[in-house]
Amino acid sequence: MVVVGLRPSVFVRPVSTEEGRRLQRISRTAKDPVRLRRAIVVLMSAQGQTVKDITSLMRVGEDCVRDFIHAFNERGFDALDPKCRPRHKGYLKGQGSEPSH
């Protein structure tokens, strides 16, 4: 039986110990809020948090969380760069677009 309307679970690829340390370091020291947010989203996903849990805690739309995770899975740490924009237009819940940098 297939349930229509539910999106499949999305998680970041397995993260090595070194990558996990790097993500933690970025989440503590990043000065750019976009890089910080993306690192936290990836780190939370690597720790087993669901997209729904991440959206609740980070106040980021589900499509953005999914885009961040897919981007990290494809491009690694380059995807945390603020110049790499997610495909989805609705960035923060309640806002129509990503804030300018």
C-alpha positions as CSV (number, residue, x, y, z in Angstrom):
1,M,0.0,0.0,0.0
2,V,1.4,3.4,-1.0
3,V,0.3,6.4,1.0
4,V,-0.2,9.4,-1.2
5,G,0.9,12.8,0.0
6,L,3.7,11.7,2.3
7,R,7.2,12.6,1.2
8,P,9.9,10.0,1.7
9,S,12.4,10.5,4.6
10,V,15.5,12.3,3.6
11,F,18.8,12.0,5.6
12,V,22.3,13.2,4.9
13,R,24.7,10.5,3.7
14,P,26.8,8.8,6.4
15,V,29.2,11.4,7.8
16,S,32.8,10.4,8.9
17,T,34.1,11.2,12.3
18,E,36.3,13.9,10.8
19,E,33.4,15.4,8.8
20,G,31.2,15.4,12.0
21,R,33.9,17.3,13.8
22,R,34.2,19.7,11.0
23,L,30.4,20.3,11.0
24,Q,30.5,20.9,14.8
25,R,33.4,23.3,14.4
26,I,31.5,25.2,11.7
27,S,28.3,25.3,13.9
28,R,30.3,26.9,16.7
29,T,32.5,29.3,14.8
30,A,30.7,30.3,11.5
31,K,30.2,34.0,11.2
32,D,27.9,33.7,8.2
33,P,24.3,32.9,9.3
34,V,23.6,31.0,6.1
35,R,26.6,28.7,6.5
36,L,25.8,28.3,10.2
37,R,22.2,27.3,9.5
38,R,23.2,24.8,6.7
39,A,25.9,23.2,8.9
40,I,23.4,22.7,11.7
41,V,20.8,21.2,9.4
42,V,23.3,18.8,8.0
43,L,24.6,17.9,11.5
44,M,21.1,17.3,12.8
45,S,20.3,15.1,9.9
46,A,23.5,13.1,10.4
47,Q,22.4,12.6,14.1
48,G,19.2,11.0,12.9
49,Q,16.8,14.0,13.2
50,T,13.9,13.9,10.7
51,V,13.2,16.7,8.3
52,K,10.1,17.6,10.3
53,D,12.1,17.8,13.5
54,I,14.7,20.0,11.9
55,T,12.1,22.3,10.5
56,S,10.4,22.7,13.9
57,L,13.7,23.5,15.6
58,M,15.3,25.6,12.9
59,R,12.3,27.4,11.6
60,V,13.3,26.5,8.0
61,G,10.8,25.2,5.5
62,E,10.8,21.4,4.7
63,D,11.8,21.9,1.1
64,C,14.8,24.0,2.1
65,V,15.9,21.3,4.6
66,R,15.5,18.7,1.9
67,D,17.5,20.9,-0.6
68,F,20.3,21.4,1.9
69,I,20.6,17.7,2.6
70,H,20.5,16.8,-1.1
71,A,23.1,19.5,-1.8
72,F,25.4,18.2,0.9
73,N,25.0,14.7,-0.3
74,E,26.0,15.8,-3.8
75,R,28.6,18.5,-3.2
76,G,29.8,18.0,0.4
77,F,31.1,21.0,2.3
78,D,30.9,23.2,-0.8
79,A,27.1,23.1,-0.4
80,L,27.4,25.0,2.9
81,D,28.8,28.0,1.0
82,P,26.2,30.9,1.0
83,K,26.8,31.3,-2.7
84,C,25.2,27.9,-3.3
85,R,21.5,28.7,-3.2
86,P,18.9,26.1,-2.7
87,R,16.4,25.6,-5.5
88,H,13.4,26.3,-3.3
89,K,12.2,30.0,-3.2
90,G,10.6,29.9,0.2
91,Y,13.6,30.1,2.5
92,L,12.3,30.7,6.0
93,K,8.8,29.9,7.2
94,G,6.7,32.9,6.7
95,Q,9.1,34.7,4.3
96,G,8.9,34.7,0.5
97,S,12.6,34.7,-0.3
98,E,16.0,34.2,1.1
99,P,17.4,37.3,2.9
100,S,20.0,39.2,0.9
101,H,23.6,38.9,2.0
